[in-house]
Amino acid sequence: MTLTAPRPRLAPTRDRGTVAVLLFRDAPLFESSIPISVFGVDRRVMGLPYYRLLVCAGEAGPLATTGSLRISTPFGLSGADQAGTVIVPAWRAPGERPPEPALAAVRKAHKEGARLAAFDSGVFVLAAAGVLDGRGATTHWMYAPALARHHRRVKVDARSMQIDHGDVVTGAGAAAGLDLCLYLVRTDHGAEAASALARRLVIGPGRRSGQAAYFDRHLPSELGAGTPIGDAMAWALDHLAEPFDVDEFAKHSAMSRRTFDRRFLEVTGTTPLRWVNSQRVIAAQRILESTDLPVDEVARRSGFASGPAMRANFLRVLGTQPARYREAYLASRARGGREGREG
C-alpha cells in the first residue's frame, strides 16, 4: 500500500545513497541480515545500483543473536547520522521499550529528512519513537495484535506487505523484509533496477497480494492457554465449523459480553466477530486448496452462514473471491510442478 507524500528535504549532513541498518541485542539473525545482504554488497560490475552501508549498533555491543552468535558492528548510533535511509529490521520483544538513545537517533533522522524503514519486529522501534503516531503501519501478522495493544496511536494493518508514507515505510514479517528492501530500491532507481537485483538474489521482484494468505491458526504467545482471551480463542478455533455467535464466544472467557468485547479489542486490535470471520477465511483457504468442493459447501464447513457471507469476508481479508483464490492457488502449484520437472 502506497500513501506517499513527497520525501522531505534531506539535511546536508546526510547522503541519500547511504543506508544505515540499526541492530539490537537478542534480535533474530535472519531478519537482521536481510538489509545487509541487499544493500551491503557492491554489485556495480553487474550494472546494479550502489549503496554505502553503515551497520550500526543501537546499544552497547557485541550484540548476541541467533545461534549464540555475537555481532560487533563497525558503527554506533552516530553512524546513523550520515544516512539518507535508516532501516530497523528487528527488535527483541514487543513489550520492551527500546533504548532511549536509539529512539532519539530515529527521531533525529526523521526530523532531518531521512527515510525510515522497518519490518517484522523492527516496526516496534519506529512505533516507540512516535514516528508512526496516527499513521498506518504493518508488521508480521503474528505481531499485529501486540503492536496495536502497545502502541494505540498506530493504525495497524496486518494485511499489507508494506505501507509507504514517503518518509516512513513499514513492512511485513521475516522474508517480506526482502520485499521491502526491493521496494526501496525500486523507489530509488526504478522497476528495472529492482527487477535486476531480484533476479540476482533469486527472488520475485515483489509480492503485492498482501500477507493475509500466510495467516495461520496459531495464537501469539501472549494469548496462550491460561489467559481468559486466549482460552476463548482456543475454543473458537476448535469450533469454527459450528454456527456460534459472539455471545457464545464470550462465555468461554468467563467475562461479560461487554467486558469481553473491550478486552478482546485491547489485546488483539480487532473485534471478536472480525477475528472469528478471519479465522473462518483461513479454514476455507485450506479446504479450497485441498478439495474441489463447491464454494457453498466450503462456506458451510468453514462455519459461514452462506456462500455470500464467505465471499464478503474473503474480499475483506484477502481482497479476492474464493473461486479466484482457488484458481490462483492451483495455477501456482502447476507452475511449481513444471519448474521442478524442468530443473
N, C-alpha and C positions, 0 to 999 in steps of 0.2 A: 504494500500500500504506500503510495507516494503522496505526501501532503506538503510538498516542498514549497518553501519560500526562498527567495534569493539568499545565498550564503552571505553572512555579514563580512564586512571588510576585515582582512587579517592584519593583526599587528605587525609592524615592520620587523620585530624580533623573531617572527615565526616564518617558516618556509612551507609553502603549500605542498611541496613534494616530499616532505619529511613526515614519517609516521612514527608515533610513539606508542608502544604497547605496554600497558600498565599491568604488572603481575603482583600477586599476593601469595602469602604463605598458605599452604594446605589447599590451594586451588587445583583442580584436576589438570593433569599434564596435557591431555588431548586437546581440550578447548584452548588452553593457554598457548599451545604450539601453532594453532591454525593461522593467526595473522602473521606470525613469524615466518611460517612456510610460504605464505603468499607474498608478503612484502619484503622479506629479508634476503631473497636470492636475486642476484643481478642477472637478468635474462636479456640484456640489451643485444647480445650477439644473435638472439633469436628474433629480434625485432620487437620485443615486448617492452612495455613501459618500465621505467626505473623509479624506485622509491628509496630514499635513505631511511633506514630503520633504526630506531633507538629503543632498545628493550630496557624498561625502567622498573625498578623495584618500588612498589607502593608502600613498603615498610622495610624495616631493617632485615637484611638477609644474612646468610643464604636462606633461600625460600624452599621449604620442604614441599614435595609434591608427590604424585602417584608413584608407587613402587619404591618408596623410601629414597627417591632421588632428591638431590638438593641443587637448586639453581642459584648461581651467582650472576647477577646482571651487570652489564658494563656501566649502567647509568642508574642514578637515583631519581627522585621526583623532579630535580632540576632539569633533567633531560627532556621532560615533557614540555618545558617552557619554549623549546625550539620548534615544536611540531605544529604543522597545519592540520593534522588529524591525530586524535588521541583515541586509542581503542582499548576497551576493557573487556577481555574475553571471559573472565571467570571471577567468582568470589566464593569464599569458603562456606558461608552459612547465611541463609535468608534472614534469620532473626538477629544476626550480629551486625552491629554498625561498623562500617569501615573506618579506618584511622582518619582522624580529622585532617592531618596534613595532606593525605591523598585526596580527600574531598575538597580541600582548599585548592589543590592543584587542578582538579577537574573544573571547579568554578572559575578559576583564573583563565584556563584555556578557553572556556565558553565565552567569558567576557571579552577575551582578546580575539575572538573570531575564529578560533579553531573549530573544526568539525569534530564532534564527539560521536563515537560509535561503541556499542556494546551488544553482546549476545549472550544467550544462556543466562547463567547466574551473574554474569558481569553487569547485567541491567540493574541489579540491586545497588551497585555503586553509583550509577548515574541518578537513580531514584533518591538515594540518600543524600546526594549533593544538591538535590532540589531542581535539577535542570529539566525534569520530566513533569513537574507540577502542572496540572491542568491539561496535560497532553496525552495523546495515545501512545502506548508502548506495547511491545510484545516481548516474550521471553520463551524459554522452554515451557511447553504446555503443562508439565508437572509442577513448575514453579509459579504458574499464573495465580493460583489461589493465595499463595504466600505473598506474592508481590502486591496483590490487591489488599490483603489484610494489613501488611506492614507499611504500605505507602498509599494511604487513602486518596491522596490528591492525584494519583496517576490513573489514567483511564486504560485499564489493562485489556488488551485484545489478544487472546490466546490463539486465534485462528491464523493470523498473518505470519508470513515468513520474515518480513521486515516492514518497518514503518519509518518513513523518512520525512523529517520536518525541515530538511535543509541544513540546519545547524546541528541536529541530533538525529542519529539513526539507531534504531534498536532492531535486533534480530532474534530469531527463534533459537532452539537448543542444539547443542552438540554439533553434528555435521552441518547444520544450517549456518554455522559460522562461516563456512566456505562460500555459501550463497551470499552472505552479507559482504564478505571481502570482495567477491567478484562484482557485486553491485556497486561497491565504492570505486573499483577500477573502471566499470562501465560509466559511472557518473563523471569520472575524471578524464577518461581517454576515449570513450565511445564503445559501442557494442562490438565492433570488430576486434579491438584490443582485448576486451573482456572474453570474447569467444576464443581467441587465440590462446589466452592464458588458461582458460578452462580446458582446452584440448591438451595443453602441456601438462596440466595437473590430472588429466584423465577423469574429468567430472563434467556433468552437464553445465551449460552456461547459465543456469539459474532456474529454480523451480518456482512457479508462480501460482500454484494451486492452493497454497497455504499448508499449515501443518495439522489441520484437523484430521486429515486422513491417517495421521500417526498416533492419534489418541488411543489409549487402551483403558482396560477396566481397573488398573491398579490405582490405589489411593495414595496420595502423598503421605510420607512418613508421619507428618504432623497430624494426620487424621486417621491414625491406625486404630486397631481394636482397643477397647477400654475407654474411648472418648465418646460422649453421647452422640455427636455428629458422625463420627467415624463408624460407630455401631449401626446407626440408622442407614448410612450409605452402604455399608456392607450388606445389610438386609435387603436394601433396594436392588443391589447388583445381583443378589441370588433370586430375586423375584421379578426381574424385568419383564418377563413374558406374561405376567399376570396383570390384570387391569386395576391396579391400585391407584388411589389418588393421594394428594399431599397430606390430607388428614391422617391416612393410614401410615404414610411415611413418617410423619411426626411422632406417632405413637411409639415407634421403636427407638426414639431418642429419650423417652421419659420426660419430655418437655411439653408445655402447652404449644398449641399451633403458633400463637403469636411469638412466643419466645424462640421457637424452632426457626421460624422464618427469619427473625432478626439475627440469630446466632449463625445460621447457615450462610446468610449473606456476608456476615463479618469474616467468616473463616474461609469461604470459597470465592467470594467476589461475584457470585451469581445467585439466582433464586433456586429453591428446591425443584420447581417444575422444569425450569430450563435445564438444570443438571440432569434430571431423570430423562428428559427427552434427548439430550445429547448422548447419554449412555445407551438409549434405545437405538439411536442412529449408529453407534458403534456396533451393537449387536446385529443390526440389519446389514451393515457392511460385511460382516463375517458370513452371514447367510447368503448374501448376493454373490460373494466371492466363491463360495464352496458348493452352491446348488444352482439349479435352473428353475427354482420355484417362481411362480407368478408374483408380481410386486404386492398384490393384496395379501397373499399368503405370507410373504416375508413380513409385511406390516403386522399381521396377526401374531406371528411367532416372536416378534420383537416387542410386543406389548402396546403397539399403537392401536387406537380405536378404529382406524380405517386407512386405506391406501392414501387418500388425500392428506390425512394428518401426517403420515410419514413423509410424503413428498414435501410438504411445507417445512418440516423440520430438517430434511436433507438440504433444502435450499438455504436455510438459516445457518446450518453448521458447516456444510461442505461447499455451498454455492453451486450445487448441481442437482439433477434429478436422479432417483435411484436407478432407473434404466440406463441413463448415461454413465453413471458411476460403474455399473456392471460392465458396460461395453468398454469403457476405458481400461478397467482392470484386466479384462480378458485380452484386450489388444496389447497391453503392456506385457502380460505373460507370454503371449505369442511371439512378440519381438524378442523377449529374453531367451526363449527357446531357440529361435532361429540364430541369434547371435552366439549361443552356446554351441550349437552344432557347427556353425561356420568357424568358430575359434578352435 
